[in-house]
């Protein structure tokens, strides 16, 4: 019996994986979409289907996340709209690249290798930052702070200049460059690109951190919509996969964002970094399985990706449950012993 | 209609993994727009639905976790 064109086992798998991805998205504000394309590639979906379906999933998840940020007023819609042209052009360029590679039979390999490098690089950055934070004892960034590099870029008045919602000015060239650059990555890898767009909006355009997060999510919404439409034109979106993933991720995102009130991000960031490194290794095993024609590597790859995601999800939920119990005990005046 | 795109579509669907909504009578652009609209409606529905569920059961779930040993 099939539902949404998927077997019951696949539905359970995609809903569960969507849940884990949603927890990461809700908790870290990123980390969702760049696990979906590799998972679909490992499951044997062709690169354009994996990327197209992932883009549609990014769109749905970004709609949900943007609705949450809209409620607290942290979305600069004007800046998001100004990035739109760059995003569209970038996604089209990325998509052309994927289809060009598919035509010569190299799409899975190139996208897979790009993911190995990307996940590995982000994993190293996260793990290193987590270790550094442990050594330094932390350090908070104020929501209204603007980094020095952004101030310097803003000091170059290259016309046309536009006024942003917060009253500051930015060059249309910088805005289009950020939109276009992230668009290429989104269109090529099927990701929302939040892990690049958010820092780019913060460091290059100079939008305060809170608004950068909300605006980046709005950018992911546009990237996802444009990407889903663009890949949809070629008929390569598996709506059953997207729906099953969304059912899980919408719930996971709520639990993940609620967990931020209880869990200190610094406690779990290192696990997230390690998970990304394991995901990078998983995709590498997937590529080896194709290259050496050894299906056992596919199994290793799948277990690594799902296992590491499950591990970090359990860690977040565990820390959340412990914190809820501690807070309840404090409210009751009962002494609590740390474990 | 773009012949290249349709060829590609056939190739991908031929592997048995393509399950995009198929309305043969509708233009490709409209089919793609329908997919985007469907995902949008699903996302809003899930946001609202889980929001209502959270309002109803979150306090009792938190109580249950707080009281568990």
Interface residues (C-beta under 8 A of the other chain):
Chain A: X4 X5 X44 X45 X46 X48 X49 X56 X59 X60 X61 X63 X64 X67 X99 X102 X225 X228 X229 X230 X232 X233 X234 X235 X236 X237 X238 X239 X240 X241 X242 X243 X246 X247 X250 X251 X254 X258 X321 X324 X325 X327 X328 X329
Chain B: X2 X5 X8 X9 X12 X13 X15 X17 X18 X19 X20 X21 X28 X29 X31 X32 X33 X35 X36 X38 X39 X40 X42 X43 X44 X46 X47 X50 X51 X54 X58 X62 X65 X66 X67 X68
